[in-house]
Structures are given as structure tokens and as C-alpha cells.
Amino acid sequence: FKKGLMFISVSLTGTILNQFIHAGVLDFYCAPKWALGLIGFCFLFGIVVGCLTITRCGDIYGRRPIYMAGLILHLCIMSMLLFSHNVHLDYGLLFLLGYSVTMRLYVGYTYNVEM
């Protein structure tokens, strides 16, 4: 298989994450443990930063624009993550994904409760 098309091929016994780790697309097979753990850290750090900043923006500028921006941002980030083959770009995208989770879920929940 070519590296660029490896994410499409999923075996019956494995998952897409296993294909990324073992096939060498992101080259985590021989990477140190902190490099793999940084994936979760970046996502959770994005949620923390989003909770400290974007929830207050939802109070000031309105919840609907923040919620809609979160939906669009989430769609763009997920599309970019699908085609990304650079681990450093993925770290940044996962931070932004955590930020968009705050926009979609936390601000969006409050917006939907008020409707």
C-alpha cells in the first residue's frame, strides 16, 4: 500500500487508529510515549482554553454565532485531520478541535436550553 492511501484501508481485526500507528502514516510505532500522549493532551488543553475564553465570548457576543462558528470550525478541522500526514500539524489541529468542542457542546448546550 502507498502511505497516502493507507488510511482508507482498514482490516477486519484492526481500527483506523491501529492503521495509522502501525502503517507508518504518522510514524508512532517507534515514537516515544510522550509523543503519543501529546495527542490527548493537546485535545484536552484545547477544551480547557476554550472553557476559559469562548464561554465568556458566548455571553458577550451571543451564543448562536459562537455555536455556528463552532460547527463550521469542527467540520473544517475534521476534514483537515482526515488528510493530514504531519504529526505536528495534527497536534495543532487537535488543540483547535478541543476548542471547537467547547464552542459546540458547552456554548451550544446553553444556547439550546434557552430556546
C-alpha positions in Angstrom: 0.0 0.0 0.0 1.0 3.6 -0.5 1.3 5.8 2.5 -1.2 8.3 1.3 -3.9 5.7 0.8 -3.3 3.7 4.0 -6.0 5.5 6.0 -8.6 4.1 3.6 -7.6 0.5 4.2 -9.0 -0.9 7.4 -8.5 -4.5 8.3 -11.3 -6.5 9.9 -9.3 -7.0 13.1 -7.9 -3.5 13.4 -9.2 0.0 13.6 -8.2 3.2 11.8 -6.0 4.2 14.7 -4.1 1.0 14.5 -3.6 1.5 10.8 -2.2 5.0 11.4 0.2 3.8 14.2 1.4 0.5 12.6 1.4 1.5 8.9 3.7 4.5 9.4 1.4 7.2 8.2 2.1 9.2 11.4 5.1 7.0 12.4 4.1 6.4 16.0 5.3 2.9 16.1 8.8 3.7 17.3 8.0 7.2 18.7 8.4 7.9 22.4 5.4 7.6 24.7 5.2 11.3 25.3 4.7 11.9 21.5 1.6 9.7 21.5 0.4 11.1 24.8 0.7 14.6 23.4 -2.3 13.8 21.2 -4.7 13.6 24.1 -3.0 16.5 25.9 -3.5 18.9 23.0 -7.2 18.0 22.7 -7.8 18.4 26.4 -5.8 21.6 26.6 -7.9 23.0 23.8 -11.0 22.2 25.8 -9.5 24.0 28.9 -8.5 27.1 26.9 -11.9 27.1 25.3 -13.7 26.9 28.6 -11.7 29.8 29.9 -12.2 32.1 26.8 -15.0 31.1 24.5 -17.8 30.6 27.0 -17.4 34.2 28.1 -17.5 35.3 24.5 -20.8 33.4 24.2 -22.2 35.6 27.0 -20.9 38.8 25.4 -21.5 38.3 21.7 -24.4 35.8 21.8 -24.5 32.1 21.8 -25.8 31.5 18.3 -22.8 33.0 16.4 -20.4 31.1 18.6 -22.3 27.9 18.2 -22.5 28.2 14.4 -18.8 29.1 14.2 -18.0 26.0 16.3 -19.9 23.8 13.9 -18.1 25.2 10.9 -14.7 25.1 12.7 -15.3 21.5 13.7 -16.2 20.4 10.1 -13.1 22.1 8.7 -10.8 20.6 11.4 -12.1 17.1 10.9 -11.6 17.4 7.2 -8.1 18.6 7.6 -7.3 15.8 10.1 -8.5 13.2 7.7 -6.0 14.2 5.1 -3.1 15.3 7.3 0.1 13.3 7.3 2.2 15.6 9.5 2.1 14.9 13.3 3.0 18.5 14.2 0.0 19.8 12.2 -2.1 17.2 13.9 -1.1 18.4 17.3 -2.3 21.9 16.4 -5.5 20.6 14.8 -6.3 18.6 17.9 -5.9 21.7 20.0 -8.4 23.5 17.7 -10.7 20.5 17.8 -10.8 20.8 21.6 -11.5 24.4 21.2 -14.4 23.7 18.8 -15.8 21.1 21.2 -16.2 23.9 23.7 -18.0 26.0 21.1 -20.3 23.2 20.0 -21.1 21.4 23.2 -20.8 23.8 26.1 -22.0 27.0 24.5 -24.3 25.1 22.2 -26.0 23.3 25.2 -26.7 26.6 26.9 -28.0 28.0 23.6 -30.4 25.1 23.1 -31.6 25.2 26.7 -32.5 28.9 26.4 -34.5 28.3 23.2 
